Amino acid sequence: MRPSSGRGYRSIVRRHLIPHLGSLRLADVDARTVQRVLDLICAQRVPRSGRPLSPGRSIGSGRCCVAV
């Protein structure tokens, strides 16, 4: 993995996943929980325009709102 990829993944985890999953134990995270987090992320709006986040910008993979 390239160093820039690792930085990008860490950024995604820090900005999007930890705020939603950080208080949960790993054993408590299941597919339903992950889908709920993805739904929350996809429902976010761009602050300046008020438009929904695009899937690629939401968590970087381009697959934000895909069922788990």
PDB file of N, CA, C and O in Angstrom:
ATOM      1  N   MET A   1       0.845  -1.156   0.000  1.00  0.00           N
ATOM      2  CA  MET A   1       0.000   0.000   0.000  1.00  0.00           C
ATOM      3  C   MET A   1       0.908   1.241   0.000  1.00  0.00           C
ATOM      4  O   MET A   1       1.925   1.298   0.691  1.00  0.00           O
ATOM      5  N   ARG A   2       0.502   2.209  -0.790  1.00  0.00           N
ATOM      6  CA  ARG A   2       1.262   3.467  -0.833  1.00  0.00           C
ATOM      7  C   ARG A   2       1.010   4.267   0.448  1.00  0.00           C
ATOM      8  O   ARG A   2      -0.068   4.179   1.035  1.00  0.00           O
ATOM      9  N   PRO A   3       1.997   5.038   0.874  1.00  0.00           N
ATOM     10  CA  PRO A   3       1.813   5.871   2.070  1.00  0.00           C
ATOM     11  C   PRO A   3       0.611   6.804   1.953  1.00  0.00           C
ATOM     12  O   PRO A   3      -0.094   7.027   2.938  1.00  0.00           O
ATOM     13  N   SER A   4       0.371   7.345   0.773  1.00  0.00           N
ATOM     14  CA  SER A   4      -0.773   8.255   0.611  1.00  0.00           C
ATOM     15  C   SER A   4      -2.101   7.514   0.785  1.00  0.00           C
ATOM     16  O   SER A   4      -3.070   8.091   1.279  1.00  0.00           O
ATOM     17  N   SER A   5      -2.151   6.248   0.386  1.00  0.00           N
ATOM     18  CA  SER A   5      -3.363   5.451   0.595  1.00  0.00           C
ATOM     19  C   SER A   5      -3.613   5.245   2.081  1.00  0.00           C
ATOM     20  O   SER A   5      -4.744   5.379   2.550  1.00  0.00           O
ATOM     21  N   GLY A   6      -2.565   4.921   2.818  1.00  0.00           N
ATOM     22  CA  GLY A   6      -2.695   4.738   4.256  1.00  0.00           C
ATOM     23  C   GLY A   6      -3.175   5.999   4.943  1.00  0.00           C
ATOM     24  O   GLY A   6      -4.020   5.937   5.836  1.00  0.00           O
ATOM     25  N   ARG A   7      -2.642   7.156   4.532  1.00  0.00           N
ATOM     26  CA  ARG A   7      -3.096   8.422   5.112  1.00  0.00           C
ATOM     27  C   ARG A   7      -4.572   8.654   4.809  1.00  0.00           C
ATOM     28  O   ARG A   7      -5.327   9.103   5.671  1.00  0.00           O
ATOM     29  N   GLY A   8      -4.973   8.347   3.587  1.00  0.00           N
ATOM     30  CA  GLY A   8      -6.373   8.525   3.207  1.00  0.00           C
ATOM     31  C   GLY A   8      -7.300   7.639   4.011  1.00  0.00           C
ATOM     32  O   GLY A   8      -8.354   8.084   4.465  1.00  0.00           O
ATOM     33  N   TYR A   9      -6.910   6.374   4.190  1.00  0.00           N
ATOM     34  CA  TYR A   9      -7.732   5.453   4.971  1.00  0.00           C
ATOM     35  C   TYR A   9      -7.827   5.902   6.428  1.00  0.00           C
ATOM     36  O   TYR A   9      -8.904   5.850   7.021  1.00  0.00           O
ATOM     37  N   ARG A  10      -6.709   6.342   7.009  1.00  0.00           N
ATOM     38  CA  ARG A  10      -6.728   6.824   8.392  1.00  0.00           C
ATOM     39  C   ARG A  10      -7.637   8.038   8.527  1.00  0.00           C
ATOM     40  O   ARG A  10      -8.352   8.180   9.520  1.00  0.00           O
ATOM     41  N   SER A  11      -7.607   8.904   7.532  1.00  0.00           N
ATOM     42  CA  SER A  11      -8.460  10.087   7.553  1.00  0.00           C
ATOM     43  C   SER A  11      -9.938   9.695   7.521  1.00  0.00           C
ATOM     44  O   SER A  11     -10.750  10.255   8.258  1.00  0.00           O
ATOM     45  N   ILE A  12     -10.276   8.746   6.678  1.00  0.00           N
ATOM     46  CA  ILE A  12     -11.668   8.271   6.590  1.00  0.00           C
ATOM     47  C   ILE A  12     -12.119   7.689   7.919  1.00  0.00           C
ATOM     48  O   ILE A  12     -13.217   7.984   8.390  1.00  0.00           O
ATOM     49  N   VAL A  13     -11.279   6.869   8.520  1.00  0.00           N
ATOM     50  CA  VAL A  13     -11.622   6.260   9.805  1.00  0.00           C
ATOM     51  C   VAL A  13     -11.809   7.344  10.862  1.00  0.00           C
ATOM     52  O   VAL A  13     -12.784   7.319  11.614  1.00  0.00           O
ATOM     53  N   ARG A  14     -10.880   8.291  10.919  1.00  0.00           N
ATOM     54  CA  ARG A  14     -10.928   9.339  11.938  1.00  0.00           C
ATOM     55  C   ARG A  14     -12.132  10.268  11.764  1.00  0.00           C
ATOM     56  O   ARG A  14     -12.781  10.632  12.745  1.00  0.00           O
ATOM     57  N   ARG A  15     -12.433  10.653  10.521  1.00  0.00           N
ATOM     58  CA  ARG A  15     -13.504  11.626  10.281  1.00  0.00           C
ATOM     59  C   ARG A  15     -14.900  11.019  10.244  1.00  0.00           C
ATOM     60  O   ARG A  15     -15.870  11.682  10.609  1.00  0.00           O
ATOM     61  N   HIS A  16     -15.013   9.777   9.813  1.00  0.00           N
ATOM     62  CA  HIS A  16     -16.342   9.219   9.570  1.00  0.00           C
ATOM     63  C   HIS A  16     -16.699   8.030  10.445  1.00  0.00           C
ATOM     64  O   HIS A  16     -17.817   7.959  10.956  1.00  0.00           O
ATOM     65  N   LEU A  17     -15.789   7.111  10.625  1.00  0.00           N
ATOM     66  CA  LEU A  17     -16.148   5.881  11.332  1.00  0.00           C
ATOM     67  C   LEU A  17     -16.063   6.010  12.842  1.00  0.00           C
ATOM     68  O   LEU A  17     -16.988   5.596  13.543  1.00  0.00           O
ATOM     69  N   ILE A  18     -14.989   6.568  13.359  1.00  0.00           N
ATOM     70  CA  ILE A  18     -14.838   6.679  14.805  1.00  0.00           C
ATOM     71  C   ILE A  18     -15.952   7.505  15.439  1.00  0.00           C
ATOM     72  O   ILE A  18     -16.446   7.122  16.499  1.00  0.00           O
ATOM     73  N   PRO A  19     -16.375   8.628  14.836  1.00  0.00           N
ATOM     74  CA  PRO A  19     -17.472   9.361  15.467  1.00  0.00           C
ATOM     75  C   PRO A  19     -18.759   8.534  15.631  1.00  0.00           C
ATOM     76  O   PRO A  19     -19.534   8.774  16.557  1.00  0.00           O
ATOM     77  N   HIS A  20     -18.980   7.583  14.754  1.00  0.00           N
ATOM     78  CA  HIS A  20     -20.201   6.778  14.822  1.00  0.00           C
ATOM     79  C   HIS A  20     -20.001   5.449  15.543  1.00  0.00           C
ATOM     80  O   HIS A  20     -20.922   4.945  16.185  1.00  0.00           O
ATOM     81  N   LEU A  21     -18.819   4.888  15.442  1.00  0.00           N
ATOM     82  CA  LEU A  21     -18.581   3.552  15.984  1.00  0.00           C
ATOM     83  C   LEU A  21     -17.629   3.535  17.173  1.00  0.00           C
ATOM     84  O   LEU A  21     -17.465   2.498  17.815  1.00  0.00           O
ATOM     85  N   GLY A  22     -17.010   4.646  17.470  1.00  0.00           N
ATOM     86  CA  GLY A  22     -15.946   4.692  18.473  1.00  0.00           C
ATOM     87  C   GLY A  22     -16.340   4.222  19.853  1.00  0.00           C
ATOM     88  O   GLY A  22     -15.492   3.727  20.597  1.00  0.00           O
ATOM     89  N   SER A  23     -17.602   4.362  20.217  1.00  0.00           N
ATOM     90  CA  SER A  23     -18.023   3.959  21.565  1.00  0.00           C
ATOM     91  C   SER A  23     -18.431   2.487  21.634  1.00  0.00           C
ATOM     92  O   SER A  23     -18.708   1.974  22.718  1.00  0.00           O
ATOM     93  N   LEU A  24     -18.469   1.817  20.507  1.00  0.00           N
ATOM     94  CA  LEU A  24     -18.892   0.413  20.474  1.00  0.00           C
ATOM     95  C   LEU A  24     -17.700  -0.528  20.563  1.00  0.00           C
ATOM     96  O   LEU A  24     -16.606  -0.224  20.088  1.00  0.00           O
ATOM     97  N   ARG A  25     -17.937  -1.666  21.179  1.00  0.00           N
ATOM     98  CA  ARG A  25     -16.924  -2.723  21.160  1.00  0.00           C
ATOM     99  C   ARG A  25     -16.982  -3.399  19.803  1.00  0.00           C
ATOM    100  O   ARG A  25     -18.057  -3.503  19.211  1.00  0.00           O
ATOM    101  N   LEU A  26     -15.858  -3.853  19.307  1.00  0.00           N
ATOM    102  CA  LEU A  26     -15.808  -4.500  17.999  1.00  0.00           C
ATOM    103  C   LEU A  26     -16.766  -5.680  17.923  1.00  0.00           C
ATOM    104  O   LEU A  26     -17.377  -5.914  16.880  1.00  0.00           O
ATOM    105  N   ALA A  27     -16.902  -6.414  18.998  1.00  0.00           N
ATOM    106  CA  ALA A  27     -17.802  -7.567  19.022  1.00  0.00           C
ATOM    107  C   ALA A  27     -19.260  -7.158  18.830  1.00  0.00           C
ATOM    108  O   ALA A  27     -20.086  -7.976  18.425  1.00  0.00           O
ATOM    109  N   ASP A  28     -19.581  -5.891  19.118  1.00  0.00           N
ATOM    110  CA  ASP A  28     -20.952  -5.398  18.992  1.00  0.00           C
ATOM    111  C   ASP A  28     -21.266  -4.816  17.619  1.00  0.00           C
ATOM    112  O   ASP A  28     -22.407  -4.443  17.344  1.00  0.00           O
ATOM    113  N   VAL A  29     -20.262  -4.738  16.766  1.00  0.00           N
ATOM    114  CA  VAL A  29     -20.460  -4.167  15.428  1.00  0.00           C
ATOM    115  C   VAL A  29     -20.815  -5.289  14.465  1.00  0.00           C
ATOM    116  O   VAL A  29     -20.020  -6.200  14.234  1.00  0.00           O
ATOM    117  N   ASP A  30     -22.030  -5.211  13.901  1.00  0.00           N
ATOM    118  CA  ASP A  30     -22.458  -6.206  12.927  1.00  0.00           C
ATOM    119  C   ASP A  30     -22.855  -5.491  11.636  1.00  0.00           C
ATOM    120  O   ASP A  30     -22.737  -4.270  11.535  1.00  0.00           O
ATOM    121  N   ALA A  31     -23.319  -6.243  10.666  1.00  0.00           N
ATOM    122  CA  ALA A  31     -23.669  -5.674   9.360  1.00  0.00           C
ATOM    123  C   ALA A  31     -24.752  -4.612   9.485  1.00  0.00           C
ATOM    124  O   ALA A  31     -24.702  -3.602   8.782  1.00  0.00           O
ATOM    125  N   ARG A  32     -25.718  -4.812  10.354  1.00  0.00           N
ATOM    126  CA  ARG A  32     -26.801  -3.841  10.540  1.00  0.00           C
ATOM    127  C   ARG A  32     -26.249  -2.513  11.077  1.00  0.00           C
ATOM    128  O   ARG A  32     -26.664  -1.438  10.645  1.00  0.00           O
ATOM    129  N   THR A  33     -25.312  -2.604  12.020  1.00  0.00           N
ATOM    130  CA  THR A  33     -24.701  -1.405  12.584  1.00  0.00           C
ATOM    131  C   THR A  33     -23.919  -0.649  11.513  1.00  0.00           C
ATOM    132  O   THR A  33     -24.018   0.573  11.407  1.00  0.00           O
ATOM    133  N   VAL A  34     -23.151  -1.380  10.729  1.00  0.00           N
ATOM    134  CA  VAL A  34     -22.374  -0.749   9.664  1.00  0.00           C
ATOM    135  C   VAL A  34     -23.298  -0.093   8.646  1.00  0.00           C
ATOM    136  O   VAL A  34     -23.017   1.013   8.184  1.00  0.00           O
ATOM    137  N   GLN A  35     -24.385  -0.750   8.294  1.00  0.00           N
ATOM    138  CA  GLN A  35     -25.323  -0.166   7.334  1.00  0.00           C
ATOM    139  C   GLN A  35     -25.941   1.107   7.899  1.00  0.00           C
ATOM    140  O   GLN A  35     -26.115   2.085   7.173  1.00  0.00           O
ATOM    141  N   ARG A  36     -26.272   1.103   9.181  1.00  0.00           N
ATOM    142  CA  ARG A  36     -26.840   2.303   9.813  1.00  0.00           C
ATOM    143  C   ARG A  36     -25.845   3.466   9.752  1.00  0.00           C
ATOM    144  O   ARG A  36     -26.233   4.602   9.479  1.00  0.00           O
ATOM    145  N   VAL A  37     -24.577   3.187  10.003  1.00  0.00           N
ATOM    146  CA  VAL A  37     -23.549   4.229   9.929  1.00  0.00           C
ATOM    147  C   VAL A  37     -23.419   4.739   8.503  1.00  0.00           C
ATOM    148  O   VAL A  37     -23.336   5.948   8.286  1.00  0.00           O
ATOM    149  N   LEU A  38     -23.400   3.843   7.533  1.00  0.00           N
ATOM    150  CA  LEU A  38     -23.312   4.273   6.133  1.00  0.00           C
ATOM    151  C   LEU A  38     -24.512   5.132   5.758  1.00  0.00           C
ATOM    152  O   LEU A  38     -24.361   6.127   5.048  1.00  0.00           O
ATOM    153  N   ASP A  39     -25.690   4.765   6.221  1.00  0.00           N
ATOM    154  CA  ASP A  39     -26.894   5.566   5.947  1.00  0.00           C
ATOM    155  C   ASP A  39     -26.763   6.963   6.550  1.00  0.00           C
ATOM    156  O   ASP A  39     -27.136   7.951   5.917  1.00  0.00           O
ATOM    157  N   LEU A  40     -26.237   7.048   7.765  1.00  0.00           N
ATOM    158  CA  LEU A  40     -26.036   8.351   8.403  1.00  0.00           C
ATOM    159  C   LEU A  40     -25.032   9.205   7.633  1.00  0.00           C
ATOM    160  O   LEU A  40     -25.248  10.398   7.424  1.00  0.00           O
ATOM    161  N   ILE A  41     -23.940   8.584   7.218  1.00  0.00           N
ATOM    162  CA  ILE A  41     -22.914   9.309   6.462  1.00  0.00           C
ATOM    163  C   ILE A  41     -23.491   9.801   5.144  1.00  0.00           C
ATOM    164  O   ILE A  41     -23.248  10.938   4.740  1.00  0.00           O
ATOM    165  N   CYS A  42     -24.252   8.949   4.476  1.00  0.00           N
ATOM    166  CA  CYS A  42     -24.820   9.323   3.180  1.00  0.00           C
ATOM    167  C   CYS A  42     -25.872  10.420   3.309  1.00  0.00           C
ATOM    168  O   CYS A  42     -26.125  11.150   2.350  1.00  0.00           O
ATOM    169  N   ALA A  43     -26.481  10.543   4.469  1.00  0.00           N
ATOM    170  CA  ALA A  43     -27.511  11.557   4.679  1.00  0.00           C
ATOM    171  C   ALA A  43     -26.922  12.926   5.003  1.00  0.00           C
ATOM    172  O   ALA A  43     -27.648  13.919   5.045  1.00  0.00           O
ATOM    173  N   GLN A  44     -25.613  12.983   5.230  1.00  0.00           N
ATOM    174  CA  GLN A  44     -24.983  14.261   5.548  1.00  0.00           C
ATOM    175  C   GLN A  44     -25.059  15.204   4.359  1.00  0.00           C
ATOM    176  O   GLN A  44     -25.177  14.776   3.211  1.00  0.00           O
ATOM    177  N   ARG A  45     -24.990  16.478   4.652  1.00  0.00           N
ATOM    178  CA  ARG A  45     -25.052  17.511   3.623  1.00  0.00           C
ATOM    179  C   ARG A  45     -23.749  18.293   3.583  1.00  0.00           C
ATOM    180  O   ARG A  45     -23.061  18.432   4.594  1.00  0.00           O
ATOM    181  N   VAL A  46     -23.425  18.797   2.412  1.00  0.00           N
ATOM    182  CA  VAL A  46     -22.261  19.662   2.264  1.00  0.00           C
ATOM    183  C   VAL A  46     -22.607  20.980   2.955  1.00  0.00           C
ATOM    184  O   VAL A  46     -23.631  21.587   2.640  1.00  0.00           O
ATOM    185  N   PRO A  47     -21.769  21.434   3.895  1.00  0.00           N
ATOM    186  CA  PRO A  47     -22.119  22.613   4.680  1.00  0.00           C
ATOM    187  C   PRO A  47     -22.454  23.862   3.864  1.00  0.00           C
ATOM    188  O   PRO A  47     -23.439  24.534   4.169  1.00  0.00           O
ATOM    189  N   ARG A  48     -21.681  24.188   2.856  1.00  0.00           N
ATOM    190  CA  ARG A  48     -21.907  25.437   2.127  1.00  0.00           C
ATOM    191  C   ARG A  48     -23.100  25.381   1.183  1.00  0.00           C
ATOM    192  O   ARG A  48     -23.860  26.344   1.081  1.00  0.00           O
ATOM    193  N   SER A  49     -23.265  24.264   0.501  1.00  0.00           N
ATOM    194  CA  SER A  49     -24.317  24.195  -0.517  1.00  0.00           C
ATOM    195  C   SER A  49     -25.609  23.561  -0.011  1.00  0.00           C
ATOM    196  O   SER A  49     -26.680  23.800  -0.569  1.00  0.00           O
ATOM    197  N   GLY A  50     -25.511  22.756   1.042  1.00  0.00           N
ATOM    198  CA  GLY A  50     -26.685  22.048   1.538  1.00  0.00           C
ATOM    199  C   GLY A  50     -27.030  20.815   0.733  1.00  0.00           C
ATOM    200  O   GLY A  50     -28.004  20.125   1.034  1.00  0.00           O
ATOM    201  N   ARG A  51     -26.233  20.529  -0.298  1.00  0.00           N
ATOM    202  CA  ARG A  51     -26.484  19.334  -1.111  1.00  0.00           C
ATOM    203  C   ARG A  51     -25.986  18.091  -0.386  1.00  0.00           C
ATOM    204  O   ARG A  51     -25.091  18.170   0.456  1.00  0.00           O
ATOM    205  N   PRO A  52     -26.573  16.939  -0.718  1.00  0.00           N
ATOM    206  CA  PRO A  52     -26.080  15.690  -0.118  1.00  0.00           C
ATOM    207  C   PRO A  52     -24.641  15.429  -0.534  1.00  0.00           C
ATOM    208  O   PRO A  52     -24.214  15.834  -1.616  1.00  0.00           O
ATOM    209  N   LEU A  53     -23.900  14.752   0.328  1.00  0.00           N
ATOM    210  CA  LEU A  53     -22.556  14.334  -0.037  1.00  0.00           C
ATOM    211  C   LEU A  53     -22.641  13.327  -1.165  1.00  0.00           C
ATOM    212  O   LEU A  53     -23.563  12.512  -1.205  1.00  0.00           O
ATOM    213  N   SER A  54     -21.698  13.376  -2.070  1.00  0.00           N
ATOM    214  CA  SER A  54     -21.650  12.352  -3.108  1.00  0.00           C
ATOM    215  C   SER A  54     -21.069  11.089  -2.484  1.00  0.00           C
ATOM    216  O   SER A  54     -20.293  11.176  -1.532  1.00  0.00           O
ATOM    217  N   PRO A  55     -21.426   9.927  -2.997  1.00  0.00           N
ATOM    218  CA  PRO A  55     -20.922   8.682  -2.404  1.00  0.00           C
ATOM    219  C   PRO A  55     -19.406   8.627  -2.315  1.00  0.00           C
ATOM    220  O   PRO A  55     -18.869   8.176  -1.303  1.00  0.00           O
ATOM    221  N   GLY A  56     -18.710   9.068  -3.337  1.00  0.00           N
ATOM    222  CA  GLY A  56     -17.251   9.026  -3.315  1.00  0.00           C
ATOM    223  C   GLY A  56     -16.655   9.932  -2.265  1.00  0.00           C
ATOM    224  O   GLY A  56     -15.630   9.599  -1.670  1.00  0.00           O
ATOM    225  N   ARG A  57     -17.275  11.072  -2.028  1.00  0.00           N
ATOM    226  CA  ARG A  57     -16.760  12.002  -1.025  1.00  0.00           C
ATOM    227  C   ARG A  57     -17.131  11.570   0.380  1.00  0.00           C
ATOM    228  O   ARG A  57     -16.455  11.943   1.339  1.00  0.00           O
ATOM    229  N   SER A  58     -18.194  10.789   0.520  1.00  0.00           N
ATOM    230  CA  SER A  58     -18.660  10.419   1.845  1.00  0.00           C
ATOM    231  C   SER A  58     -17.633   9.604   2.605  1.00  0.00           C
ATOM    232  O   SER A  58     -17.263   9.969   3.721  1.00  0.00           O
ATOM    233  N   ILE A  59     -17.170   8.523   2.033  1.00  0.00           N
ATOM    234  CA  ILE A  59     -16.165   7.726   2.720  1.00  0.00           C
ATOM    235  C   ILE A  59     -15.032   7.316   1.801  1.00  0.00           C
ATOM    236  O   ILE A  59     -14.242   6.432   2.133  1.00  0.00           O
ATOM    237  N   GLY A  60     -14.954   7.952   0.662  1.00  0.00           N
ATOM    238  CA  GLY A  60     -13.784   7.778  -0.175  1.00  0.00           C
ATOM    239  C   GLY A  60     -13.784   6.576  -1.091  1.00  0.00           C
ATOM    240  O   GLY A  60     -12.935   6.501  -1.979  1.00  0.00           O
ATOM    241  N   SER A  61     -14.678   5.649  -0.923  1.00  0.00           N
ATOM    242  CA  SER A  61     -14.609   4.446  -1.741  1.00  0.00           C
ATOM    243  C   SER A  61     -15.507   4.500  -2.964  1.00  0.00           C
ATOM    244  O   SER A  61     -15.363   3.690  -3.880  1.00  0.00           O
ATOM    245  N   GLY A  62     -16.435   5.453  -2.985  1.00  0.00           N
ATOM    246  CA  GLY A  62     -17.387   5.509  -4.078  1.00  0.00           C
ATOM    247  C   GLY A  62     -18.513   4.508  -3.909  1.00  0.00           C
ATOM    248  O   GLY A  62     -19.311   4.315  -4.827  1.00  0.00           O
ATOM    249  N   ARG A  63     -18.589   3.875  -2.762  1.00  0.00           N
ATOM    250  CA  ARG A  63     -19.623   2.863  -2.520  1.00  0.00           C
ATOM    251  C   ARG A  63     -20.382   3.148  -1.242  1.00  0.00           C
ATOM    252  O   ARG A  63     -20.777   2.222  -0.533  1.00  0.00           O
ATOM    253  N   CYS A  64     -20.588   4.393  -0.946  1.00  0.00           N
ATOM    254  CA  CYS A  64     -21.135   4.776   0.355  1.00  0.00           C
ATOM    255  C   CYS A  64     -22.456   4.094   0.662  1.00  0.00           C
ATOM    256  O   CYS A  64     -22.580   3.450   1.704  1.00  0.00           O
ATOM    257  N   CYS A  65     -23.415   4.211  -0.184  1.00  0.00           N
ATOM    258  CA  CYS A  65     -24.773   3.784   0.176  1.00  0.00           C
ATOM    259  C   CYS A  65     -25.110   2.390  -0.310  1.00  0.00           C
ATOM    260  O   CYS A  65     -26.280   2.085  -0.542  1.00  0.00           O
ATOM    261  N   VAL A  66     -24.127   1.554  -0.467  1.00  0.00           N
ATOM    262  CA  VAL A  66     -24.353   0.186  -0.902  1.00  0.00           C
ATOM    263  C   VAL A  66     -24.670  -0.666   0.323  1.00  0.00           C
ATOM    264  O   VAL A  66     -24.018  -0.531   1.358  1.00  0.00           O
ATOM    265  N   ALA A  67     -25.638  -1.517   0.213  1.00  0.00           N
ATOM    266  CA  ALA A  67     -26.005  -2.398   1.332  1.00  0.00           C
ATOM    267  C   ALA A  67     -24.833  -3.286   1.704  1.00  0.00           C
ATOM    268  O   ALA A  67     -24.058  -3.722   0.852  1.00  0.00           O
ATOM    269  N   VAL A  68     -24.726  -3.537   2.980  1.00  0.00           N
ATOM    270  CA  VAL A  68     -23.630  -4.374   3.485  1.00  0.00           C
ATOM    271  C   VAL A  68     -24.108  -5.802   3.592  1.00  0.00           C
ATOM    272  O   VAL A  68     -23.345  -6.679   3.996  1.00  0.00           O
TER     273      VAL A  68
END
